[in-house]
Structures are given as structure tokens and as C-alpha cells.
Amino acid sequence: MDLYDNEPHGVYFLIDNKSFYASCEAVERGLNPLKVPLVVLSEADNTGDGLVLATSPEAKRLYHLQNNVSRKRDLPADPRLIIVPPRMNHYIKMNLAINQLFLNFTSENDLVVYSIDESILNMTHSWHLFGASPRQVAQRIQRTIRKKLGLYTTIGIGDNPLQAKIALDIYAKHAQDLIGEIHYETVQQKLWTIENLTDVWSIANRTAAHLERLGIHNLNELAHANPYLLKQEMGIIGEQLFALSWGIDRTNVNVRPKVKSASIGNSQVLPRDYHLQSEIELVIKEIGEQVAARLRHHHKKTTGLSLTIGFSNAEQENDGRHGFSGTTRIESTNNDRDITKALISLFQSLWDGQSIRNIAVYAFKLVTDNNLQLNLFIQPEQQLKNNQIGHVIDEIHDRFGFTSLVKASSLLPGGTAINRASLTGGHNGGNAYE
């Protein structure tokens, strides 16, 4: 019996929109995404130095730029280079259009939107309707996306989603036809020959370092390691990595995972390093109020809050930590004042004067908002009034936009709520290209 006889066998495509943000901008300007030097640059921070969010293949080749690493100061003074701001709303619209086209080739249940620029297609039951082989069908999908939307796509093909993902990352992106394949019978040639562990999806630097301490430096050594030792040293992750090295993946993409414990939250990378307590607490309050509004929108209350603070780069070197986090219990509420008061108290108990760059707030242990728990120390009329205020403000924001009614404190130095209101996914939503 073959080693893989009892493993799931299907036909899976993992499709990536090549240099997605930059390609969308190139197409909008009537340019070829693969041939034009173009970068998408975030809005400048307080240093006047924006971050390169996306580069076209040609810009990467000419200038050796790296996404989310290179800065405005790294851009060459080359008149050929096109520099554009991000337009997240446009990218989301293009993503929806792309996935709508995918539904011409597979069913809605067999389509999984993996990220803003990647999708998984289970083609097991439909590929034979569109070509003589899965590869031929992949080429047909590429032509369709190119013709309809002007974008180039790379496609990884595999007998399971894992194989398709590695085929995409390792082989398709470097192939002339932008298609790569891995199957059970080619695992030894396609997987075991990968020398750099961090080239493989799910193996980051820390995991690779752990494996190297065990004497494992590549996929071949991982595939021939002792699986029981891997489990002993790394737990279930060790088991999963061993299965990965053999191209085994038993994921059923048609089964959507159930969330065990729902949470609602928001996080923000600050526009600069924050040092003043008053400014830090102002942003915590703003984010806390946003979380409270989301709770009300979902008809939920929270009984638990978490606060995560990320230090600035300089502070990380001085302190030796990336930041800190803490949680606190709270009487069930979705009231702005209750939530922000608890968050500020939690922050003050943990902060020791460090400069910070990231703030994240999450509400967990959620309960349905179907009653009002009265406080014996506050008049019932006042509690009802406080409860109604939040809902009235939410209604105004829904009808007229967030900036139609903001607290005066958000106009103070350090306030970020007004600016965040115009962002989509943490970036400028953008207007139509003119």
C-alpha cells in the first residue's frame, strides 16, 4: 500500500494576485503591472518618512525595495518611478471582483478568501469542466483575470491546501507561466530539496531556530527526524511540522472553524513614538470608546478587557521587552465611561514610563446586551441616561459619519480618532484615481 493511500486527495488551487496593491494602481493608470516601476507609499509620519507598502516587480528589480521595510528615504530620484498613496477601498473592491470571477470555476462553498490577495479554490469536483488537466484550468483562470481585470495571478496546485500553498510560494512565483505544482508523488523532489526552512509557509525565524537547535536545518532533515522527539520538544507544532515535510494536510476547507471565545477589539500603530502619559491615555480612551461602540453595534456587553502595549524600537532595546499586556474583569457593560476607566486603571498599574508605538484593546467574555445591571451607588435615572447616551452617539455616527461628532479631547496633540476614521484596514481608504 502506498504511503499516501489513506490521505485526502483533491485538486486545490492557491491563487495569489501578483504584487496586488501595486498592480491595482498600475491597471488603474492603464499600465502593465509587470513592466512599470511603481510603489505604494504610506502617508508620511511625523518624521516625514512614509513606509513602502507595495512595490511592482519592476520597481523591486530596479531598486531592490522591500515591502514594509523600505522607507521614503530609500526611494531613488528616478523620474520613471511612480509613487502613489494607498487606496484600501479600491483594493477591497478589486478583491471582491476577483473572487466573484473565481465563482465561475467553483462553488461558493469551495472558495476560501485567505487574505486580501490570496484565495483557496477547491477544484476537486469542478476542474474537469474547464480543461483537460488542472494546470490547463489554472491557465484559463489566469487568462480570465488578466482579461477582465488586467491583473496577473500566480497559482499553486496541490493535492491538498498545504501542497498548493508551498507550490505557490516556492515555485509558482518564479515560474515563467506563474504556475507551480506539488503532489504526493513529487514530495521528495519538491519539498525535501528546500534548504531554507523559513522559505516554507508557517516556519518563522523562531521556529527555524528551535529546529536548528535539534539539528534540523532543511526540509529533508525535518522529514527524517524522529516525530516523537519533535512532539516532545515542540508539542503539537512538532507533529504538524513533521506532517508538513511529508506534504500531508488533512484540512477540510469546506468546514469553517467555530470560534470558541468571541472577542471584539481594535489596535493601532501610532504615527510616532508616544512618551507623554496624557497622550497615551488619550489614545487608549479613543480606542476603548471605539470598542464600546462595536459592542453596542453587535448587541453585546463585555465582562473582560485586555490591553496590549507595544514599545518603540528604541525602548525595546533599552527595556529588553517588546511591550506588556494585561487583563481585567469588569461588570458587564458596553458603556464608554466604564470601559475607558477600567483600561486607564489597567494601564497605570502596568506602565513604567516607557515610550510606546502600539496599542491594542480587546473585549472578551462577551454576554448578550438584553438587560441593564443597576449600580446601587448611582441613581437609576442617571444610569439609564448614561446607557442611552452611547446609543444616541452611535446613531449620529451611523447617519452622518464619525467626524460629525467627536470629543474635544480628540483635537488635542496625540489624538488619533479623527485621522483613524478615514482609514481602511489601517491605511488611507483613498479616492478614485484621477
C-alpha positions, 0 to 999 in steps of 0.5 A: 500500500502506498504511503499516501493511500489513506490521505485526502486527495483533491485538486486545490488551487492557491491563487495569489494576485501578483504584487496586488496593491501595486498592480491595482494602481498600475491597471488603474493608470492603464499600465502593465503591472509587470513592466512599470516601476511603481510603489505604494507609499504610506502617508508620511509620519511625523518624521516625514518618512512614509513606509513602502507598502507595495512595490511592482516587480519592476520597481523591486528589480530596479531598486531592490525595495522591500515591502514594509521595510523600505522607507521614503528615504530609500526611494531613488530620484528616478523620474520613471518611478511612480509613487502613489498613496494607498487606496484600501477601498479600491483594493477591497473592491478589486478583491471582491471582483476577483473572487466573484470571477473565481465563482465561475470555476467553483462553488461558493462553498469551495472558495476560501478568501485567505487574505486580501490577495490570496484565495483557496479554490477547491477544484476537486469536483469542478476542474474537469469542466474547464480543461483537460488537466488542472494546470490547463484550468489554472491557465484559463483562470489566469487568462480570465483575470488578466482579461477582465481585470488586467491583473496577473495571478500566480497559482499553486496546485496541490493535492491538498491546501498545504501542497498548493500553498508551498507550490505557490510560494516556492515555485509558482512565483518564479515560474515563467507561466506563474504556475507551480505544482506539488503532489504526493508523488513529487514530495521528495523532489519538491519539498525535501530539496528546500534548504531554507526552512523559513522559505516554507509557509508557517516556519518563522525565524523562531521556529527555524531556530528551535529546529536548528537547535535539534539539528534540523536545518532543511526540509529533508532533515525535518522529514527524517527526524524522529516525530516523537522527539519533535512532539516532545520538544515542540508539542503539537507544532512538532507533529504538524511540522513533521506532517508538513515535510511529508506534504500531508494536510488533512484540512477540510476547507469546506468546514469553517472553524467555530470560534470558541471565545468571541472577542471584539477589539481594535489596535493601532500603530501610532504615527510616532513614538508616544512618551507623554502619559496624557497622550497615551491615555488619550489614545487608549480612551479613543480606542476603548470608546471605539470598542464600546461602540462595536459592542453596542453595534453587535448587541453585546456587553463585555465582562473582560478587557485586555490591553496590549502595549507595544514599545518603540524600537528604541525602548525595546532595546533599552527595556529588553521587552517588546511591550506588556499586556494585561487583563481585567474583569469588569461588570458587564457593560458596553458603556464608554465611561466604564470601559475607558476607566477600567483600561486607564486603571489597567494601564497605570498599574502596568506602565513604567514610563516607557515610550510606546508605538502600539496599542491594542484593546480587546473585549472578551467574555462577551454576554448578550446586551438584553438587560441593564445591571443597576449600580446601587451607588448611582441613581437609576435615572442617571444610569439609564441616561448614561446607557442611552447616551452611547446609543444616541452617539452611535446613531449620529455616527451611523447617519452622518459619519464619525467626524460629525461628532467627536470629543474635544479631547480628540483635537488635542496633540496625540489624538488619533480618532479623527485621522483613524476614521478615514482609514481602511484596514489601517491605511488611507481608504483613498479616492478614485484615481484621477 
